[in-house]
């Protein structure tokens, strides 16, 4: 136990040292430095239309450095569209979106995306890459490793540190098709972190996981508060039980509108969650974890 804690402390120190090094190489010139700002994502009065149908209506919220947000809502609530703004994938119809201090529409999107880590459990990998290669593919910004691309020695060391931190050291040489869904999820988190992002997006990361694998994944996400204290994150999910204990803020959506946004304790209430899901739901919060159950009407004989 003590050895494990010492290892975590050593890794955290290594990452803090790594973060102090400049990651604004030629491809990142033009992005504002994290030390000059605290807002990581800001949506202000955003609407979005597709095929003449308004999908989002006047959405506003702000994610700051070191905050860990949860975004919840039923199917069709607008979560994927909002996540697209945060990932610099989608542009608003009206309103403004600022990501890492840069307004969408006035910044090179490809450059901006290099400072954003994205974890998608539906990662469309077809090649039998090893875990190490999957993590390194994050540096290349591609699903597969590009032809003739080769990681530097320092990049390989950084990948191995992440793999070790996420409990996959003995699986670094295993190939993607042989991994469990839980192991793939942790490998994808390492892949997202290798670019040293300032914003981490996790799109339903517990999809397809059994209870044990889900808990391992959530422990991994919770660890980031120690190893990457300045990192902001947004987790998208349908289920309160899938929220890490480090969740600090929450955004509830319903039919493209904000039901509530703010600190998790203020937002994730029985009243707000019932409104967002249009069903009476009792919300509980114990030992840092959330749970939700339908409020059942009492039955009489």
C-alpha positions as protocol buffer text, in pm:
chain_id: "A"
residue {
  index: 1
  type: UNK
  ca { x: 0 y: 0 z: 0 }
}
residue {
  index: 2
  type: UNK
  ca { x: 281 y: 242 z: 100 }
}
residue {
  index: 3
  type: UNK
  ca { x: 478 y: 149 z: -212 }
}
residue {
  index: 4
  type: UNK
  ca { x: 172 y: 218 z: -426 }
}
residue {
  index: 5
  type: UNK
  ca { x: 119 y: 561 z: -270 }
}
residue {
  index: 6
  type: UNK
  ca { x: 488 y: 642 z: -319 }
}
residue {
  index: 7
  type: UNK
  ca { x: 456 y: 548 z: -685 }
}
residue {
  index: 8
  type: UNK
  ca { x: 153 y: 776 z: -730 }
}
residue {
  index: 9
  type: UNK
  ca { x: 344 y: 1062 z: -563 }
}
residue {
  index: 10
  type: UNK
  ca { x: 644 y: 1005 z: -790 }
}
residue {
  index: 11
  type: UNK
  ca { x: 423 y: 999 z: -1101 }
}
residue {
  index: 12
  type: UNK
  ca { x: 240 y: 1314 z: -994 }
}
residue {
  index: 13
  type: UNK
  ca { x: 571 y: 1494 z: -947 }
}
residue {
  index: 14
  type: UNK
  ca { x: 688 y: 1378 z: -1287 }
}
residue {
  index: 15
  type: UNK
  ca { x: 373 y: 1507 z: -1455 }
}
residue {
  index: 16
  type: UNK
  ca { x: 391 y: 1841 z: -1280 }
}
residue {
  index: 17
  type: UNK
  ca { x: 746 y: 1876 z: -1407 }
}
residue {
  index: 18
  type: UNK
  ca { x: 631 y: 1778 z: -1752 }
}
residue {
  index: 19
  type: UNK
  ca { x: 352 y: 2033 z: -1746 }
}
residue {
  index: 20
  type: UNK
  ca { x: 599 y: 2306 z: -1658 }
}
residue {
  index: 21
  type: UNK
  ca { x: 780 y: 2239 z: -1984 }
}
residue {
  index: 22
  type: UNK
  ca { x: 648 y: 2430 z: -2280 }
}
residue {
  index: 23
  type: UNK
  ca { x: 397 y: 2233 z: -2486 }
}
residue {
  index: 24
  type: UNK
  ca { x: 342 y: 2525 z: -2718 }
}
residue {
  index: 25
  type: UNK
  ca { x: 560 y: 2407 z: -3003 }
}
residue {
  index: 26
  type: UNK
  ca { x: 522 y: 2536 z: -3357 }
}
residue {
  index: 27
  type: UNK
  ca { x: 178 y: 2379 z: -3394 }
}
residue {
  index: 28
  type: UNK
  ca { x: 52 y: 2542 z: -3075 }
}
residue {
  index: 29
  type: UNK
  ca { x: 174 y: 2898 z: -3128 }
}
residue {
  index: 30
  type: UNK
  ca { x: -124 y: 3128 z: -3120 }
}
residue {
  index: 31
  type: UNK
  ca { x: -308 y: 2956 z: -2833 }
}
residue {
  index: 32
  type: UNK
  ca { x: -312 y: 3147 z: -2507 }
}
residue {
  index: 33
  type: UNK
  ca { x: -113 y: 3004 z: -2220 }
}
residue {
  index: 34
  type: UNK
  ca { x: -297 y: 2843 z: -1929 }
}
residue {
  index: 35
  type: UNK
  ca { x: -122 y: 3069 z: -1678 }
}
residue {
  index: 36
  type: UNK
  ca { x: -298 y: 3375 z: -1821 }
}
residue {
  index: 37
  type: UNK
  ca { x: -655 y: 3249 z: -1790 }
}
residue {
  index: 38
  type: UNK
  ca { x: -881 y: 3029 z: -1582 }
}
residue {
  index: 39
  type: UNK
  ca { x: -1176 y: 2980 z: -1813 }
}
residue {
  index: 40
  type: UNK
  ca { x: -1134 y: 2661 z: -2013 }
}
residue {
  index: 41
  type: UNK
  ca { x: -1476 y: 2646 z: -2181 }
}
residue {
  index: 42
  type: UNK
  ca { x: -1737 y: 2919 z: -2197 }
}
residue {
  index: 43
  type: UNK
  ca { x: -2069 y: 2897 z: -2380 }
}
residue {
  index: 44
  type: UNK
  ca { x: -2270 y: 3217 z: -2384 }
}
residue {
  index: 45
  type: UNK
  ca { x: -2630 y: 3228 z: -2511 }
}
residue {
  index: 46
  type: UNK
  ca { x: -2561 y: 2951 z: -2760 }
}
residue {
  index: 47
  type: UNK
  ca { x: -2825 y: 2821 z: -3000 }
}
residue {
  index: 48
  type: UNK
  ca { x: -2779 y: 2556 z: -3265 }
}
residue {
  index: 49
  type: UNK
  ca { x: -2998 y: 2473 z: -3563 }
}
residue {
  index: 50
  type: UNK
  ca { x: -2985 y: 2174 z: -3794 }
}
residue {
  index: 51
  type: UNK
  ca { x: -3214 y: 2134 z: -4095 }
}
residue {
  index: 52
  type: UNK
  ca { x: -3409 y: 2443 z: -3985 }
}
residue {
  index: 53
  type: UNK
  ca { x: -3476 y: 2285 z: -3645 }
}
residue {
  index: 54
  type: UNK
  ca { x: -3342 y: 2452 z: -3331 }
}
residue {
  index: 55
  type: UNK
  ca { x: -3171 y: 2183 z: -3123 }
}
residue {
  index: 56
  type: UNK
  ca { x: -3012 y: 2399 z: -2852 }
}
residue {
  index: 57
  type: UNK
  ca { x: -3176 y: 2703 z: -2695 }
}
residue {
  index: 58
  type: UNK
  ca { x: -2977 y: 2978 z: -2516 }
}
residue {
  index: 59
  type: UNK
  ca { x: -2721 y: 2749 z: -2348 }
}
residue {
  index: 60
  type: UNK
  ca { x: -2471 y: 2918 z: -2116 }
}
residue {
  index: 61
  type: UNK
  ca { x: -2215 y: 2777 z: -1871 }
}
residue {
  index: 62
  type: UNK
  ca { x: -1844 y: 2810 z: -1789 }
}
residue {
  index: 63
  type: UNK
  ca { x: -1587 y: 2543 z: -1706 }
}
residue {
  index: 64
  type: UNK
  ca { x: -1274 y: 2660 z: -1527 }
}
residue {
  index: 65
  type: UNK
  ca { x: -930 y: 2516 z: -1476 }
}
residue {
  index: 66
  type: UNK
  ca { x: -927 y: 2222 z: -1233 }
}
residue {
  index: 67
  type: UNK
  ca { x: -1306 y: 2176 z: -1238 }
}
residue {
  index: 68
  type: UNK
  ca { x: -1460 y: 1838 z: -1316 }
}
residue {
  index: 69
  type: UNK
  ca { x: -1801 y: 1862 z: -1479 }
}
residue {
  index: 70
  type: UNK
  ca { x: -2072 y: 1606 z: -1542 }
}
residue {
  index: 71
  type: UNK
  ca { x: -2319 y: 1659 z: -1825 }
}
residue {
  index: 72
  type: UNK
  ca { x: -2644 y: 1464 z: -1793 }
}
residue {
  index: 73
  type: UNK
  ca { x: -2976 y: 1444 z: -1970 }
}
residue {
  index: 74
  type: UNK
  ca { x: -3200 y: 1199 z: -2148 }
}
residue {
  index: 75
  type: UNK
  ca { x: -3153 y: 1088 z: -2508 }
}
residue {
  index: 76
  type: UNK
  ca { x: -3195 y: 1386 z: -2739 }
}
residue {
  index: 77
  type: UNK
  ca { x: -3130 y: 1641 z: -2464 }
}
residue {
  index: 78
  type: UNK
  ca { x: -2840 y: 1795 z: -2658 }
}
residue {
  index: 79
  type: UNK
  ca { x: -2541 y: 1648 z: -2473 }
}
residue {
  index: 80
  type: UNK
  ca { x: -2353 y: 1538 z: -2784 }
}
residue {
  index: 81
  type: UNK
  ca { x: -2402 y: 1876 z: -2949 }
}
residue {
  index: 82
  type: UNK
  ca { x: -2272 y: 2062 z: -2644 }
}
residue {
  index: 83
  type: UNK
  ca { x: -1976 y: 1826 z: -2622 }
}
residue {
  index: 84
  type: UNK
  ca { x: -1905 y: 1905 z: -2987 }
}
residue {
  index: 85
  type: UNK
  ca { x: -1869 y: 2273 z: -2895 }
}
residue {
  index: 86
  type: UNK
  ca { x: -1635 y: 2187 z: -2606 }
}
residue {
  index: 87
  type: UNK
  ca { x: -1423 y: 1973 z: -2837 }
}
residue {
  index: 88
  type: UNK
  ca { x: -1405 y: 2242 z: -3108 }
}
residue {
  index: 89
  type: UNK
  ca { x: -1592 y: 2014 z: -3347 }
}
residue {
  index: 90
  type: UNK
  ca { x: -1920 y: 2205 z: -3382 }
}
residue {
  index: 91
  type: UNK
  ca { x: -1983 y: 2577 z: -3430 }
}
residue {
  index: 92
  type: UNK
  ca { x: -2289 y: 2752 z: -3281 }
}
residue {
  index: 93
  type: UNK
  ca { x: -2561 y: 2905 z: -3494 }
}
residue {
  index: 94
  type: UNK
  ca { x: -2579 y: 3205 z: -3261 }
}
residue {
  index: 95
  type: UNK
  ca { x: -2402 y: 3295 z: -2940 }
}
residue {
  index: 96
  type: UNK
  ca { x: -2033 y: 3250 z: -2863 }
}
residue {
  index: 97
  type: UNK
  ca { x: -1816 y: 2954 z: -2767 }
}
residue {
  index: 98
  type: UNK
  ca { x: -1473 y: 3009 z: -2612 }
}
residue {
  index: 99
  type: UNK
  ca { x: -1246 y: 2704 z: -2578 }
}
residue {
  index: 100
  type: UNK
  ca { x: -909 y: 2746 z: -2406 }
}
residue {
  index: 101
  type: UNK
  ca { x: -941 y: 3120 z: -2446 }
}
residue {
  index: 102
  type: UNK
  ca { x: -1007 y: 3107 z: -2818 }
}
residue {
  index: 103
  type: UNK
  ca { x: -1338 y: 3191 z: -2981 }
}
residue {
  index: 104
  type: UNK
  ca { x: -1464 y: 2932 z: -3226 }
}
residue {
  index: 105
  type: UNK
  ca { x: -1468 y: 3082 z: -3572 }
}
residue {
  index: 106
  type: UNK
  ca { x: -1158 y: 3291 z: -3501 }
}
residue {
  index: 107
  type: UNK
  ca { x: -896 y: 3022 z: -3436 }
}
residue {
  index: 108
  type: UNK
  ca { x: -739 y: 2736 z: -3627 }
}
residue {
  index: 109
  type: UNK
  ca { x: -948 y: 2439 z: -3517 }
}
residue {
  index: 110
  type: UNK
  ca { x: -684 y: 2173 z: -3582 }
}
residue {
  index: 111
  type: UNK
  ca { x: -434 y: 2357 z: -3366 }
}
residue {
  index: 112
  type: UNK
  ca { x: -688 y: 2407 z: -3087 }
}
residue {
  index: 113
  type: UNK
  ca { x: -786 y: 2041 z: -3080 }
}
residue {
  index: 114
  type: UNK
  ca { x: -428 y: 1943 z: -2994 }
}
residue {
  index: 115
  type: UNK
  ca { x: -483 y: 2081 z: -2644 }
}
residue {
  index: 116
  type: UNK
  ca { x: -802 y: 1879 z: -2593 }
}
residue {
  index: 117
  type: UNK
  ca { x: -807 y: 1514 z: -2489 }
}
residue {
  index: 118
  type: UNK
  ca { x: -1109 y: 1310 z: -2600 }
}
residue {
  index: 119
  type: UNK
  ca { x: -1204 y: 967 z: -2465 }
}
residue {
  index: 120
  type: UNK
  ca { x: -1460 y: 783 z: -2677 }
}
residue {
  index: 121
  type: UNK
  ca { x: -1526 y: 414 z: -2587 }
}
residue {
  index: 122
  type: UNK
  ca { x: -1639 y: 363 z: -2948 }
}
residue {
  index: 123
  type: UNK
  ca { x: -1283 y: 431 z: -3068 }
}
residue {
  index: 124
  type: UNK
  ca { x: -1289 y: 304 z: -3430 }
}
residue {
  index: 125
  type: UNK
  ca { x: -954 y: 124 z: -3428 }
}
residue {
  index: 126
  type: UNK
  ca { x: -928 y: -156 z: -3682 }
}
residue {
  index: 127
  type: UNK
  ca { x: -556 y: -238 z: -3667 }
}
residue {
  index: 128
  type: UNK
  ca { x: -420 y: -471 z: -3395 }
}
residue {
  index: 129
  type: UNK
  ca { x: -205 y: -205 z: -3230 }
}
residue {
  index: 130
  type: UNK
  ca { x: -47 y: -269 z: -2892 }
}
residue {
  index: 131
  type: UNK
  ca { x: -154 y: -71 z: -2588 }
}
residue {
  index: 132
  type: UNK
  ca { x: 168 y: 134 z: -2615 }
}
residue {
  index: 133
  type: UNK
  ca { x: 100 y: 208 z: -2981 }
}
residue {
  index: 134
  type: UNK
  ca { x: -260 y: 310 z: -2908 }
}
residue {
  index: 135
  type: UNK
  ca { x: -138 y: 557 z: -2645 }
}
residue {
  index: 136
  type: UNK
  ca { x: 128 y: 696 z: -2879 }
}
residue {
  index: 137
  type: UNK
  ca { x: -130 y: 740 z: -3156 }
}
residue {
  index: 138
  type: UNK
  ca { x: -266 y: 1028 z: -2949 }
}
residue {
  index: 139
  type: UNK
  ca { x: 49 y: 1224 z: -3032 }
}
residue {
  index: 140
  type: UNK
  ca { x: -3 y: 1159 z: -3402 }
}
residue {
  index: 141
  type: UNK
  ca { x: -366 y: 1272 z: -3376 }
}
residue {
  index: 142
  type: UNK
  ca { x: -486 y: 969 z: -3568 }
}
residue {
  index: 143
  type: UNK
  ca { x: -668 y: 643 z: -3499 }
}
residue {
  index: 144
  type: UNK
  ca { x: -390 y: 434 z: -3651 }
}
residue {
  index: 145
  type: UNK
  ca { x: -21 y: 518 z: -3648 }
}
residue {
  index: 146
  type: UNK
  ca { x: 65 y: 706 z: -3968 }
}
residue {
  index: 147
  type: UNK
  ca { x: 312 y: 540 z: -4207 }
}
residue {
  index: 148
  type: UNK
  ca { x: 675 y: 616 z: -4123 }
}
residue {
  index: 149
  type: UNK
  ca { x: 573 y: 799 z: -3805 }
}
residue {
  index: 150
  type: UNK
  ca { x: 790 y: 711 z: -3507 }
}
residue {
  index: 151
  type: UNK
  ca { x: 775 y: 829 z: -3149 }
}
residue {
  index: 152
  type: UNK
  ca { x: 1083 y: 978 z: -2987 }
}
residue {
  index: 153
  type: UNK
  ca { x: 1246 y: 811 z: -2690 }
}
residue {
  index: 154
  type: UNK
  ca { x: 1103 y: 1075 z: -2454 }
}
residue {
  index: 155
  type: UNK
  ca { x: 753 y: 1025 z: -2596 }
}
residue {
  index: 156
  type: UNK
  ca { x: 777 y: 649 z: -2545 }
}
residue {
  index: 157
  type: UNK
  ca { x: 889 y: 702 z: -2186 }
}
residue {
  index: 158
  type: UNK
  ca { x: 594 y: 936 z: -2130 }
}
residue {
  index: 159
  type: UNK
  ca { x: 356 y: 679 z: -2277 }
}
residue {
  index: 160
  type: UNK
  ca { x: 494 y: 406 z: -2051 }
}
residue {
  index: 161
  type: UNK
  ca { x: 452 y: 628 z: -1744 }
}
residue {
  index: 162
  type: UNK
  ca { x: 87 y: 684 z: -1829 }
}
residue {
  index: 163
  type: UNK
  ca { x: 32 y: 316 z: -1898 }
}
residue {
  index: 164
  type: UNK
  ca { x: 186 y: 232 z: -1561 }
}
residue {
  index: 165
  type: UNK
  ca { x: -17 y: 501 z: -1383 }
}
residue {
  index: 166
  type: UNK
  ca { x: -340 y: 357 z: -1521 }
}
residue {
  index: 167
  type: UNK
  ca { x: -257 y: 4 z: -1411 }
}
residue {
  index: 168
  type: UNK
  ca { x: -172 y: -138 z: -1753 }
}
residue {
  index: 169
  type: UNK
  ca { x: 205 y: -184 z: -1720 }
}
residue {
  index: 170
  type: UNK
  ca { x: 181 y: -561 z: -1767 }
}
residue {
  index: 171
  type: UNK
  ca { x: -36 y: -515 z: -2076 }
}
residue {
  index: 172
  type: UNK
  ca { x: 165 y: -254 z: -2266 }
}
residue {
  index: 173
  type: UNK
  ca { x: 260 y: -506 z: -2536 }
}
residue {
  index: 174
  type: UNK
  ca { x: -83 y: -666 z: -2566 }
}
residue {
  index: 175
  type: UNK
  ca { x: -281 y: -598 z: -2881 }
}
residue {
  index: 176
  type: UNK
  ca { x: -610 y: -409 z: -2894 }
}
residue {
  index: 177
  type: UNK
  ca { x: -837 y: -704 z: -2993 }
}
residue {
  index: 178
  type: UNK
  ca { x: -724 y: -902 z: -2687 }
}
residue {
  index: 179
  type: UNK
  ca { x: -812 y: -632 z: -2434 }
}
residue {
  index: 180
  type: UNK
  ca { x: -1126 y: -620 z: -2224 }
}
residue {
  index: 181
  type: UNK
  ca { x: -1356 y: -320 z: -2260 }
}
residue {
  index: 182
  type: UNK
  ca { x: -1233 y: -187 z: -1927 }
}
residue {
  index: 183
  type: UNK
  ca { x: -869 y: -215 z: -2030 }
}
residue {
  index: 184
  type: UNK
  ca { x: -949 y: -37 z: -2354 }
}
residue {
  index: 185
  type: UNK
  ca { x: -1114 y: 244 z: -2160 }
}
residue {
  index: 186
  type: UNK
  ca { x: -805 y: 301 z: -1947 }
}
residue {
  index: 187
  type: UNK
  ca { x: -580 y: 283 z: -2253 }
}
residue {
  index: 188
  type: UNK
  ca { x: -790 y: 550 z: -2421 }
}
residue {
  index: 189
  type: UNK
  ca { x: -757 y: 777 z: -2117 }
}
residue {
  index: 190
  type: UNK
  ca { x: -379 y: 737 z: -2140 }
}
residue {
  index: 191
  type: UNK
  ca { x: -402 y: 815 z: -2514 }
}
residue {
  index: 192
  type: UNK
  ca { x: -592 y: 1136 z: -2436 }
}
residue {
  index: 193
  type: UNK
  ca { x: -349 y: 1241 z: -2164 }
}
residue {
  index: 194
  type: UNK
  ca { x: -30 y: 1195 z: -2364 }
}
residue {
  index: 195
  type: UNK
  ca { x: -86 y: 1525 z: -2546 }
}
residue {
  index: 196
  type: UNK
  ca { x: -85 y: 1695 z: -2204 }
}
residue {
  index: 197
  type: UNK
  ca { x: -429 y: 1849 z: -2259 }
}
residue {
  index: 198
  type: UNK
  ca { x: -583 y: 2130 z: -2060 }
}
residue {
  index: 199
  type: UNK
  ca { x: -930 y: 1990 z: -2122 }
}
residue {
  index: 200
  type: UNK
  ca { x: -1035 y: 1624 z: -2109 }
}
residue {
  index: 201
  type: UNK
  ca { x: -1368 y: 1513 z: -2258 }
}
residue {
  index: 202
  type: UNK
  ca { x: -1507 y: 1171 z: -2165 }
}
residue {
  index: 203
  type: UNK
  ca { x: -1805 y: 1067 z: -2377 }
}
residue {
  index: 204
  type: UNK
  ca { x: -1999 y: 802 z: -2181 }
}
residue {
  index: 205
  type: UNK
  ca { x: -1673 y: 629 z: -2077 }
}
residue {
  index: 206
  type: UNK
  ca { x: -1854 y: 352 z: -1884 }
}
residue {
  index: 207
  type: UNK
  ca { x: -2039 y: 225 z: -2191 }
}
residue {
  index: 208
  type: UNK
  ca { x: -2025 y: -155 z: -2209 }
}
residue {
  index: 209
  type: UNK
  ca { x: -1846 y: -201 z: -1876 }
}
residue {
  index: 210
  type: UNK
  ca { x: -1942 y: -444 z: -1603 }
}
residue {
  index: 211
  type: UNK
  ca { x: -1954 y: -318 z: -1244 }
}
residue {
  index: 212
  type: UNK
  ca { x: -1593 y: -406 z: -1161 }
}
residue {
  index: 213
  type: UNK
  ca { x: -1455 y: -250 z: -1479 }
}
residue {
  index: 214
  type: UNK
  ca { x: -1668 y: 60 z: -1424 }
}
residue {
  index: 215
  type: UNK
  ca { x: -1532 y: 106 z: -1072 }
}
residue {
  index: 216
  type: UNK
  ca { x: -1174 y: 64 z: -1195 }
}
residue {
  index: 217
  type: UNK
  ca { x: -1234 y: 325 z: -1462 }
}
residue {
  index: 218
  type: UNK
  ca { x: -1384 y: 571 z: -1213 }
}
residue {
  index: 219
  type: UNK
  ca { x: -1088 y: 522 z: -980 }
}
residue {
  index: 220
  type: UNK
  ca { x: -864 y: 605 z: -1276 }
}
residue {
  index: 221
  type: UNK
  ca { x: -1057 y: 926 z: -1346 }
}
residue {
  index: 222
  type: UNK
  ca { x: -1046 y: 1022 z: -977 }
}
residue {
  index: 223
  type: UNK
  ca { x: -666 y: 978 z: -980 }
}
residue {
  index: 224
  type: UNK
  ca { x: -634 y: 1261 z: -1232 }
}
residue {
  index: 225
  type: UNK
  ca { x: -712 y: 1518 z: -963 }
}
residue {
  index: 226
  type: UNK
  ca { x: -377 y: 1425 z: -804 }
}
residue {
  index: 227
  type: UNK
  ca { x: -168 y: 1369 z: -1115 }
}
residue {
  index: 228
  type: UNK
  ca { x: -313 y: 1652 z: -1328 }
}
residue {
  index: 229
  type: UNK
  ca { x: -444 y: 1910 z: -1077 }
}
residue {
  index: 230
  type: UNK
  ca { x: -492 y: 2188 z: -1337 }
}
residue {
  index: 231
  type: UNK
  ca { x: -679 y: 1969 z: -1585 }
}
residue {
  index: 232
  type: UNK
  ca { x: -1047 y: 2045 z: -1646 }
}
residue {
  index: 233
  type: UNK
  ca { x: -1277 y: 1761 z: -1748 }
}
residue {
  index: 234
  type: UNK
  ca { x: -1630 y: 1698 z: -1871 }
}
residue {
  index: 235
  type: UNK
  ca { x: -1793 y: 1356 z: -1836 }
}
residue {
  index: 236
  type: UNK
  ca { x: -2106 y: 1285 z: -2038 }
}
residue {
  index: 237
  type: UNK
  ca { x: -2337 y: 1016 z: -1901 }
}
residue {
  index: 238
  type: UNK
  ca { x: -2698 y: 914 z: -1855 }
}
residue {
  index: 239
  type: UNK
  ca { x: -2639 y: 766 z: -1510 }
}
residue {
  index: 240
  type: UNK
  ca { x: -2550 y: 934 z: -1182 }
}
residue {
  index: 241
  type: UNK
  ca { x: -2390 y: 610 z: -1063 }
}
residue {
  index: 242
  type: UNK
  ca { x: -2121 y: 660 z: -1329 }
}
residue {
  index: 243
  type: UNK
  ca { x: -1996 y: 990 z: -1187 }
}
residue {
  index: 244
  type: UNK
  ca { x: -1647 y: 1000 z: -1032 }
}
residue {
  index: 245
  type: UNK
  ca { x: -1616 y: 1116 z: -672 }
}
residue {
  index: 246
  type: UNK
  ca { x: -1413 y: 1413 z: -796 }
}
residue {
  index: 247
  type: UNK
  ca { x: -1713 y: 1555 z: -983 }
}
residue {
  index: 248
  type: UNK
  ca { x: -1727 y: 1920 z: -879 }
}
residue {
  index: 249
  type: UNK
  ca { x: -1990 y: 2067 z: -1114 }
}
residue {
  index: 250
  type: UNK
  ca { x: -2280 y: 1950 z: -1325 }
}
residue {
  index: 251
  type: UNK
  ca { x: -2491 y: 2056 z: -1622 }
}
residue {
  index: 252
  type: UNK
  ca { x: -2842 y: 1918 z: -1665 }
}
residue {
  index: 253
  type: UNK
  ca { x: -3004 y: 1942 z: -2008 }
}
residue {
  index: 254
  type: UNK
  ca { x: -3360 y: 1882 z: -2123 }
}
residue {
  index: 255
  type: UNK
  ca { x: -3475 y: 1919 z: -2483 }
}
residue {
  index: 256
  type: UNK
  ca { x: -3183 y: 2147 z: -2565 }
}
residue {
  index: 257
  type: UNK
  ca { x: -3226 y: 2377 z: -2266 }
}
residue {
  index: 258
  type: UNK
  ca { x: -3031 y: 2410 z: -1942 }
}
residue {
  index: 259
  type: UNK
  ca { x: -3227 y: 2285 z: -1642 }
}
residue {
  index: 260
  type: UNK
  ca { x: -2947 y: 2371 z: -1400 }
}
residue {
  index: 261
  type: UNK
  ca { x: -2572 y: 2438 z: -1409 }
}
residue {
  index: 262
  type: UNK
  ca { x: -2329 y: 2491 z: -1123 }
}
residue {
  index: 263
  type: UNK
  ca { x: -2177 y: 2299 z: -835 }
}
residue {
  index: 264
  type: UNK
  ca { x: -2271 y: 1932 z: -831 }
}
residue {
  index: 265
  type: UNK
  ca { x: -2433 y: 1946 z: -489 }
}
residue {
  index: 266
  type: UNK
  ca { x: -2657 y: 2233 z: -598 }
}
residue {
  index: 267
  type: UNK
  ca { x: -2746 y: 2089 z: -938 }
}
residue {
  index: 268
  type: UNK
  ca { x: -2786 y: 1716 z: -878 }
}
residue {
  index: 269
  type: UNK
  ca { x: -3092 y: 1736 z: -658 }
}
residue {
  index: 270
  type: UNK
  ca { x: -3406 y: 1526 z: -667 }
}
residue {
  index: 271
  type: UNK
  ca { x: -3602 y: 1821 z: -803 }
}
residue {
  index: 272
  type: UNK
  ca { x: -3358 y: 1909 z: -1081 }
}
residue {
  index: 273
  type: UNK
  ca { x: -3288 y: 1553 z: -1195 }
}
residue {
  index: 274
  type: UNK
  ca { x: -3660 y: 1472 z: -1198 }
}
residue {
  index: 275
  type: UNK
  ca { x: -3717 y: 1779 z: -1416 }
}
residue {
  index: 276
  type: UNK
  ca { x: -3434 y: 1692 z: -1654 }
}
residue {
  index: 277
  type: UNK
  ca { x: -3551 y: 1335 z: -1708 }
}
residue {
  index: 278
  type: UNK
  ca { x: -3920 y: 1421 z: -1691 }
}
residue {
  index: 279
  type: UNK
  ca { x: -3980 y: 1151 z: -1430 }
}
residue {
  index: 280
  type: UNK
  ca { x: -3989 y: 1148 z: -1047 }
}
residue {
  index: 281
  type: UNK
  ca { x: -3640 y: 1038 z: -938 }
}
residue {
  index: 282
  type: UNK
  ca { x: -3493 y: 1028 z: -589 }
}
residue {
  index: 283
  type: UNK
  ca { x: -3128 y: 1135 z: -581 }
}
residue {
  index: 284
  type: UNK
  ca { x: -2886 y: 1031 z: -309 }
}
residue {
  index: 285
  type: UNK
  ca { x: -2526 y: 1128 z: -241 }
}
residue {
  index: 286
  type: UNK
  ca { x: -2313 y: 922 z: -3 }
}
residue {
  index: 287
  type: UNK
  ca { x: -1937 y: 884 z: 36 }
}
residue {
  index: 288
  type: UNK
  ca { x: -1882 y: 1101 z: -267 }
}
residue {
  index: 289
  type: UNK
  ca { x: -2092 y: 884 z: -500 }
}
residue {
  index: 290
  type: UNK
  ca { x: -2431 y: 958 z: -651 }
}
residue {
  index: 291
  type: UNK
  ca { x: -2727 y: 728 z: -704 }
}
residue {
  index: 292
  type: UNK
  ca { x: -3075 y: 767 z: -848 }
}
residue {
  index: 293
  type: UNK
  ca { x: -3391 y: 561 z: -818 }
}
residue {
  index: 294
  type: UNK
  ca { x: -3739 y: 617 z: -950 }
}
residue {
  index: 295
  type: UNK
  ca { x: -3978 y: 751 z: -688 }
}
residue {
  index: 296
  type: UNK
  ca { x: -4240 y: 477 z: -668 }
}
residue {
  index: 297
  type: UNK
  ca { x: -4595 y: 554 z: -569 }
}
residue {
  index: 298
  type: UNK
  ca { x: -4719 y: 366 z: -265 }
}
residue {
  index: 299
  type: UNK
  ca { x: -4967 y: 92 z: -350 }
}
residue {
  index: 300
  type: UNK
  ca { x: -5274 y: 19 z: -151 }
}
residue {
  index: 301
  type: UNK
  ca { x: -5450 y: -317 z: -133 }
}
